[in-house]
Amino acid sequence: MTIKLDVLQCGSCEPLKLGFHGAALGLAVVMGAYNAAAWLSRREHHLAVNAVLYAVLTACEQKHVAHHLAELRRPRESNDAPTTVAIVDTPSPADLAA
């Protein structure tokens, strides 16, 4: 069974995708900072692991946010407007010499 969802297509619903990844980035930063601070205070192994995992998640989400920002800034080609082609008649060198 194949379902075509617009939200899954590149270039479609980019503001929505950017919002979700931006929120995930913000949460990853806050949770990573908390776990790093807690590890510095208590030196529990799981806090260090969490801090590293959130740092990796922060890097991944930053890449997603950058991708969606770039997609929003990319100029779009309109499929609705007809393509106009200008044909210019340039004189040949023989015509110019005459």
N, C-alpha and C positions, 0 to 999 in steps of 0.2 A: 504494500500500500504506500503510495507516494502522495504527500501533501505539500503543496507549494505555499509557504508562508512568506509574505513580503518582508517581514521583520528579519528573516534569515538571509536575505539577499544583501550583498555588499552595496552600499550607497542608499539603502532604503532605511528609513526610521533612525537615521544617525543621531538626532538629538536625544531620542529615547535611550539608545544604546550608550551614548556618552553619559547620560544621567546615571544609569545603573553602574557603569564602570567607575564613574567619578565617586559615587557613594561607596562602592566597594574599596576604592583607593583610600578614601578618608577613613573608613573603618579599619582597614589594614594598618594605616599609619598610627592611629590611636591605640589599637590593640598591641601593635608591636612596641610602641613606646611604653605602654603599661607593663608589658611582660619584661622588657629590658630593665626598666626601673625596679620591678619586683625582684628580678634575678640579682641585680646589684645589691639589693637590700637583704634578701634571704638566701641566695646561692642555692636554690633548689633546681635540680637538673631539668625538670619539665619546663620551667620558666625560660631557661636558656634555649631549649629546643623550640618552644613557642615563639620566642623572639626571632630566632633565625627563620622559622617558617613564615612569620609575618613579614620579615624583611624581603624574602623571596616573593611573597604574594604582592607586596608593595611594588616591587620592580615589574612584575608581570602586569599588574593593573595600570601602572604608569605607561607601559607600552600600548595597552588597549586604549587608554584615554588619548594618547598621542595619535594613534591610528584613526580614531573616530574624529578628532579635531582636524586632521589632515583631510579626511574624507569630506568633512563639511566645508573646508576651504577650497577644495578642488572645484574648478569651473565645470559646470554641467553643460552637456550638449542637449539641446532641445530636439526631440524627435518629432514634435508637432510642427515646427517651422520648416518650410521647404528649403532645400539647399540651393543657394544661388551661386552660379558659376559665371565668372566674367570671362568673356572671350575677347582677347585683344588681338587685332590684326597688326602685326609688326611688319614693317617693310623689309624686303630682302636687301642685301648689300648691293645688288645690281640696280634696284630701284633708287637707292640712295645716291649711287654714282651718277645717275642720269639727270 
